[in-house]
């Protein structure tokens, strides 16, 4: 049985903003599985508020690309092959450069936090604990990203990370793939320890390439968007 998503009752103030933050955090934590729907009236009843602030919050998340609207609620976007290719292209363009920045600026406290996140990821992978592995991987990522002094670069990557959650959940929840991810995290961690920007750039590039290969192996045949915006299976492409 699917575990229900729990939302905390909101306090006084801007109800839409409070609901928005709760739903976005639910998405970031990976609690909204692909295909699972959020229904405004159900959330409103759980929070004890009217439907409109919830509806407005959900529509804002749709506008920002976190959700898509359906006839029966709101859900995570369904990725086409084009979406996946674009996602990994953007990651290859942005994240290696950001990692190189972070290798030069991560301080001792940040390195300690990064090491702790790596150790937690190793322990979670060894125990087969997908939830804690996801959390540790996110902590590792957020730590080095927080050391990037270019705010526009780090904010763009952080925002984009939420949009590619479906990809990350697919790869991070697969136990054999977790070993590959941990190895990549160790290599990146070593580059940060040595403050080697070139190595950080190269290892992050390799890490993303591995992530793309693993995702494609784990995924069923994806669809491709044709010139008319319609989705067709990859095997039907000419």
Order of alpha helices (4+ residues) and beta strands (2+ residues): alpha-alpha-alpha-beta-beta-alpha-alpha-alpha-alpha-alpha-alpha-alpha-beta-beta
